[in-house]
């Protein structure tokens, strides 16, 4: 017997928003399995990443910090120069040498 589905969160959804070049986007949040093999990058690797955003295609410069289960965690800054971290699909990340 399956568990009933949980209702969507009704609280503060600001963690799902990203401001870039004057526009605010709704982002999709992904998480790899906690037991997945993880590769950490030290120092962080410079990348170009397409963020998982609803209804838009935002590609920007970022720093890759780790990779796990087909996802890459990248750090970038928003319009307020605050750090923003998000898991992106590995195929949407281009590594710079």
C-alpha positions in Angstrom: 0.0 0.0 0.0 1.4 3.4 -1.0 1.6 6.4 1.3 -0.7 9.3 0.5 1.0 12.2 -1.4 2.1 15.1 0.7 0.5 18.5 -0.2 2.8 21.1 -1.7 4.5 23.4 0.7 2.6 26.5 1.7 5.3 28.4 3.5 8.0 30.7 2.3 9.1 29.7 -1.2 11.9 32.2 -1.5 14.4 29.4 -1.5 13.0 28.4 -4.9 13.5 31.9 -6.4 16.6 33.2 -8.2 17.1 36.8 -9.4 19.4 37.3 -12.4 19.8 40.4 -14.6 16.7 42.0 -13.2 14.4 39.0 -13.6 13.2 36.5 -10.9 12.9 32.9 -11.8 11.3 29.8 -10.1 14.0 27.1 -9.9 13.6 23.3 -9.6 15.3 21.7 -6.7 17.0 18.3 -7.1 18.9 16.2 -4.6 21.0 13.1 -5.3 20.6 10.0 -3.2 22.5 10.4 0.1 24.4 7.2 -0.5 25.4 8.0 -4.0 29.1 8.2 -4.8 30.2 11.8 -4.6 33.2 13.5 -6.2 34.3 16.7 -4.6 36.2 19.4 -6.5 39.0 21.2 -4.6 39.6 23.8 -5.7 36.2 24.4 -7.3 36.0 24.1 -11.0 35.0 27.0 -13.3 31.9 26.1 -15.3 29.1 27.4 -17.5 25.8 26.0 -16.3 22.2 26.0 -17.4 20.1 26.3 -14.3 17.0 24.1 -13.8 14.4 26.9 -14.1 10.8 26.7 -15.0 9.9 28.3 -18.3 13.3 29.9 -19.0 16.8 29.0 -20.2 19.4 30.7 -17.9 23.0 29.9 -18.6 25.7 31.6 -16.5 29.2 31.3 -15.1 29.5 29.3 -11.9 31.8 27.2 -9.8 31.3 23.4 -9.6 31.8 22.1 -6.0 30.8 18.4 -6.3 29.2 15.8 -8.6 26.9 12.9 -7.7 24.4 10.7 -9.5 24.2 12.7 -12.7 23.9 16.1 -10.9 26.5 18.8 -10.3 26.3 21.3 -7.5 27.2 24.8 -8.6 27.7 28.1 -6.8 27.0 31.4 -8.4 25.8 34.9 -7.3 22.5 36.5 -7.8 21.7 40.2 -8.5 22.4 41.1 -4.9 25.9 39.4 -5.1 24.7 36.8 -2.6 25.9 33.2 -3.2 23.3 30.8 -4.6 23.9 27.1 -4.8 21.9 24.6 -6.8 22.1 21.0 -8.2 22.1 21.1 -12.1 21.9 18.2 -14.5 25.5 17.1 -15.4 24.7 17.4 -19.2 23.9 21.1 -18.6 27.3 21.9 -17.2 30.4 22.7 -19.3 33.8 22.6 -17.6 36.4 25.2 -18.4 40.1 24.1 -18.3 
